[in-house]
Amino acid sequence: MSRKDTLRGLLSRREQELPGGNSHESEHASESGIEVEEKKLQHIRSGAVGAMGRSLGNIANAADQARAMIAAGSAVVELDPAKIEASFVSDRLTHDGEAYDQLVEAIRDTGQKSPILVRPHPSKADRYQIAYGHRRVRVLAQLGRQVKAVVQNLTDEELVIVQGQENSARADLSYIERALFALALEAKGYDRKVIMASLSLEKTQLSKLMAVGHSIPRNLIEAIGPAPKAGRPRWTALAEKLQLAKSTLIDKVLADPKFGSLDTDARFDMVLAALSAKPIRNGAESIKSEQGVKLASVERKGTKISLQFDEKATPEFAEYVMGQLRDLHRNYLASRKA
């Protein structure tokens, strides 16, 4: 038996029809060069997914079955985008960049090639919730077209695993979006095993991903955007440099008019460059009194700072400062504890 026949057999078990209001028409649509017949939508009420327990193995199996339904071209229906709501866990930053514009043009010219996956909304009648395909729904709503979808009963855990795994398989989310998705699941109380399964990551990989997400302020991430060209090493470098940077530096970058005019990857580069820049030192710096008298000069070289006094301009001042160093240091330590 072929793999396709096996998938069709797996997905045809004990299906029941959706409630009234769903499309009963069928048509032919091209999917990666293969003509598949869009069948009358059937809703699995008590079949394989409906009868599943909540173990991680069963949840992963549900994710496989959902993807198999799409691959087999099974049970595709057209839905009004106004009746489709986003997943209860956000998996991407809002970013209408070049890739989104290209998707709009592609769907406008050739139509929706791949159906999305939804589930009946758990609390709203005659509405649906997206497992994956958020951008396609946005595009089709923008174009005023119906959405081709497969509807499947999914628990919350099944939905987030299908959602995460599909995006991971398609390399559809940037590194920082994957981090935010993991943090969102953590905030909703999902344990690490479910988060690992949803992103197809091992424990160590997930820990590093979430550490980066926790280390970078959310407002900065949203200002930068998904930055798809910036992978783990560069986001990690940014997180590390932030620990040593003054908040005023980031505020200055974000307030720069140039920042808002850049695309998301260029914004990331601008922030990282600002954090990586070394202070410009132009020789020795003079320290003067309120009357303009030169008291000393400061010169920085690497980790060394030299303080030089002009005894001609301020006789015996150097001796006085050296006598005050212990008191100055004690006052400095006290100020840090305050």
MOHU-V83579 format. One record per backbone hydrogen bond with DSSP energy under -0.5 kcal/mol. NH is the residue of the N-H (numbers start at 1). CO is the residue of the C=O. Records with the same first field share a line. If there is no record, write none. Layout:
# MOHU-V83579
NH->CO ; CO
This chain:
# MOHU-V83579
6->2
7->3
8->4
9->5
10->6
11->7
12->8 ; 9
13->10
15->12
16->43
18->41
22->19
29->36
31->34
34->31
36->29 ; 34
38->27 ; 36
39->37
41->23
43->16
44->42
45->43
46->14
51->47
52->49
59->55
60->56
61->57
62->58
63->59
64->60
65->61
66->62
67->63
68->64
69->65
70->66
71->67
72->68
73->70
74->69
77->149
79->147
83->80
84->81
85->83 ; 128
97->95
101->97
102->98
103->99
104->100
105->101
106->102
107->103
108->104
109->105
110->106
111->107
113->111
116->148
117->132
118->150
119->129
121->127
127->124
128->83
129->119
130->85
131->117
132->117
137->133
138->134
139->135
140->136
141->137
142->138
143->139
144->140 ; 141
145->140
147->79
148->146
149->77
150->116
151->75
152->118
159->155
160->156
161->157
162->158
163->159
164->160
165->161
166->162
167->163
168->164
169->165
170->166
171->168
172->167
173->167
178->174
179->175
180->176
181->177
182->178
183->179
184->180
185->181
186->182
187->183
188->184
189->186
190->185
194->191
195->191
196->192
197->193
198->194
199->195
200->196
201->196
206->202
207->203
208->204
209->205
210->206
211->207
212->208
213->209
214->210
215->211
216->212
217->215
220->217
221->217
222->218
223->219
224->220
225->221
230->227
231->229
235->231
236->232
237->233
238->234
239->235
240->236
241->237
242->238
243->239 ; 240
244->241
245->241 ; 242
249->246
250->246
251->247
252->248
253->249
254->250
255->251
256->252 ; 253
259->256
260->256
261->257 ; 258
262->258 ; 259
267->263
268->264
269->265
270->266
271->267
272->268
273->269
274->270
275->271
276->272
277->273
281->279
282->280
283->281
285->298
287->296
288->286
289->293
292->289
295->287
296->287
297->308
298->285
299->306
301->304
304->301
306->299
308->297 ; 306
310->295
311->309
314->310
317->314
320->316
321->317
322->318
323->319
324->320 ; 321
325->321 ; 322
328->324
329->325
330->326
331->327
332->328
333->329
334->330
335->331
336->332
337->333
338->334
